[in-house]
Amino acid sequence: MPPSPKGLVLDLLSTVRSGSMPVRALIAAGTLFGIDDNRLRVALTRLLGDGLVALAHADGVDQHHVLVG
């Protein structure tokens, strides 16, 4: 059984030392597990709303990172 979008995001964030990952990387990982972009973005939005993750803008880079809330 493939992971849920929410579970995948939380699992991936728990494995990185910095505690953050680019949104783009999370979406690419979701694709590897058969989770489409939209489902992953919805999961991120819900995790943000629940306060489990936060967004940060990378300095000098036009991308957002997701942080463990």
N, C-alpha and C positions, 0 to 999 in steps of 0.2 A: 504494500500500500504506500503510495507516495505521501510525502509530508504535506501538511496544510500550509498555505502561504504564511500564516501567522507563525506557526511552529518553525518553519524554515528560517524566517527572518530572525527570530529570537535565538535559534540554535547557532546560526552563523555569527551573530553578534557576540554570542558568549564564547566563541572560539578565537576571536582576534584580540591581540594584546592591547591595541589602542582603544578597543571598545567601540570603534566606529568603522563604517564601511560606506563607500559611495553608493548612492541609490542605484546607479547604473550597474554596479557589480552585483547587487542583490537581485536585480531584475534578470541579469544574465544567469545567475545561479538558479533562479526560479525556472528559467527556460530549460535548463538541464534536467529538471525534475518534472517537466511537462506542465508547469504553471505559467499561464500567459501573463503578459505585462499588466493587463488591467486588474486581474485578480490580485497580483502582488501589490500594486499601487493601492487598491482598496484595503488590503491588509495593513499596509503601512499607515494609511490614513486612520484606520481604527486604532492601531497601536499608539499613534500620536494622540488621538482623542482620549485614550485610556491612560495616558501619561507613562506608558511603558518604554517609549523611545522618544527621542527629540531630534530635531533637524539642526544641522550646523552648516554654514557656508564655508567652504575651504578657502583660505586666503589666496587671492590671486588666481584662483581656478574657478571656472564657471561650472561648478557642480556642487550638489548637496551631499552631505554625509549624514547617515543615520547613526545616532548615539544611543547607547543603552540609557534609558531614563532613570 
